Amino acid sequence: MNRFKLPGGLVWAGADCNICNRVERLGAEISLDQGYAAGRQSALNLLAVTRQALGRLARVERVVEVNGNANSAPDFDCQPEVINGASDLLAEILG
């Protein structure tokens, strides 16, 4: 199953990490550091999907937008830091 679309010269791709059990939550069973690592893993998976779509990552000109969701405990307020794990990895690899 393809996890991407190629409308109008853009790649719309989706990926997740599967590091964490879907029941575990950030700020409860999962630490911020583990969440950040999961964000990085999600970005690696996203790059694999993107490479599948384009044939090679060298064809990526820029990242337009990164969206993420984080299953978290009600009092956890560091979701942006978790999603930054993905953004930071994309910046490291793609420049």
N, C-alpha and C positions, 0 to 999 in steps of 0.2 A: 504494500500500500504506500503510495506517495504521500509524503507529509509536506508538500510544497505546492505552490501555484506560481505561474510565470506570466502574470498579466502586465502588459505594457512595459516590458523591459525591467520589471522589478521581481525580486524573489520574495514571496511571502512564505515563510517557513515556520514550523512549530516543532518543539522538542521538550522533553522533560528529563528528570534526572533519575528517578527510581532508586536513589540512594536511601531515601527515607520511606518507611512504611506509611501508607496514606493516612493512618490513624495518628501517627506521631505529629506533634505540633512544635513549632518554634517557640521558644520561651518556656516550654514544659519539658518534653522528652528530648528535644533537639536544641543544642546551644547555638548561639549566634555564629560562632566559628564553623560549626558543622553546616549551618544554613548557607554561609558564604561559600563553603566548598561545594555544596549542592548547586548553588548558582553557577559556579565555574563549570561543573560537570554538565549542567544544562546547556551552557554555551558551547562546550565541546560537541555535544550531541547536535546542537543546532548547526554548527559548522559542518558536521558530517552530512546532514540533510542538505545543506546548501551546496556542498561539493557534489552530492548526488544530482542535484538539480542543474548545476552549471558545468560539471565535468572537472573543474579545477577551481580552487579558491582564488587564484590570481585574477579571475574575472570579476571579483567583487570590487566595486569602485568605492562604495561607502555604505555604512550602516545608517539607515534613516531613522529607525525607531526600535527600541527594545521594550517589550512589555513582559511583566512577570506576575505570578501569583504565588503567595506563600501561605501555607496553612499554619496558623499561629494561634497561640493562647490569647484569650481576650485582653490581657494586660501587656502583651508584647507589642512594642511600637518601633521596632527597628527593621521593618520590612524593606525599606529602601536600601539598607546596608546589605541585606541578603541579595537583592536583585543586582546590586553593584558588583557582586561576585561575577555575574555574567558579563556585565558591561566592561569590567576591568580586564577580563580574559579576552574579550573581543578586541579591545584596544591594544593589548599586548601582541596579539597575533596579527591583526589586520592593520595596525598602526593608527 
